[in-house]
C-alpha cells in the first residue's frame, strides 16, 4: 500500500493505483494544546481518518517519544541555570531567621499594647459608670429639693405646722387668703353674690395638684429613700389637713342642693386624684343618714 498525504499534489499520485487510499497527514500538535482537551472526545473525531488503529497507536507513541526528547533537551539546556539558582539561595536560612525574630518582637509589642488598651478600656468604663451614678444622684437630689419645696408650700397653704416651722409665716397668712379670694372663679363669685359663700374651689384644686405631684416625685425617687422616710410624718399631716378641707367643702356643696351639684362633682374628682374616692362616698352617705 503506497503512502501519500491528502495535501499532496495531484502529480504525486500518478504512479499509485486508483485502489490505494491516501495516507493521512500527521496529527497536528495544536490539537493537543487545547485547555479542554479530552482523549476520548478527540479520538471520536478521528473515525473518518483513513488509518488503521495500529498505525494510529504507532503515531501516538512516536509523538510521545518526541515530546520526551524535547523535555529532556529543555532540561539539559537549562541545567546550569538550575544549579546557579540553588547556589543563589545560599544564606536564605539566616534571612528567614531574622524575619522570624523580627516578627516575634513585633508580636510582643502588639501584645503589650493590647494589654494597655484593655486596661484603659476598663478604666474608661469605670469612669463612665461613675459619671452615670453621679448624674443619677444629682437628679435624685434635685427631685428631693423639689419635694421639700412643694411640701413647704403645701404646709403653708394648709396652715400645717411641721418640726422647725412652728408659727412660721403666720403673719403673712392673711395676705395669702386675700390673694386666694382674688383668684375665685366665676362660679365662686356667683355663689357669694347669692349668699352662699363656698370654700375656694380653685384653692382646693391647687392644693390637691400639689399633693399629687409630691406623691409622683416620691414614687419616682423611691419611697424607701431616707429623706422621704423622714418626711413621712409631714406628708401624713398634710394629707389629713387636705382631706379635712375637702370633706368640709364636699359637705357644704352637697348641702346647697342643686346649686352645689357641679361643685360636688369637682370635689369628687379631687378625691379620686388622691385615691380617696371611697372616703368621699362615705361622707356623702353619712350626710344622707343625718338627714
Buried (B, 14 or more C-beta within 10 A) or exposed (E): EEEBEEEBEEEEBEEBEEEEEBBBEEBEEEEEEEEEEEEEEEEEEEEEEEBEEEBBEEBBEEBEEEEEEEEEEEEEEEEEEEEEEEEEEEEEEEEEEEEEEEEEEEEEEEEEEEEEEEEEEEEEEEEEEEEEEEEEEEEBEEBBEBBBEBBBBBBBBBEBEBEEEEEBEEEEEEEBBEEBEEEBEEBBEEBEEEEBEBBBBBBBBBBBEBBBBBBEBBEEBEEEBEBBEEBEEBBEBBBEBBBEBBBBBBBBBBEBEEBBEEBBEBBBEBBEBBEBBEBBEEBBEEEEEEE
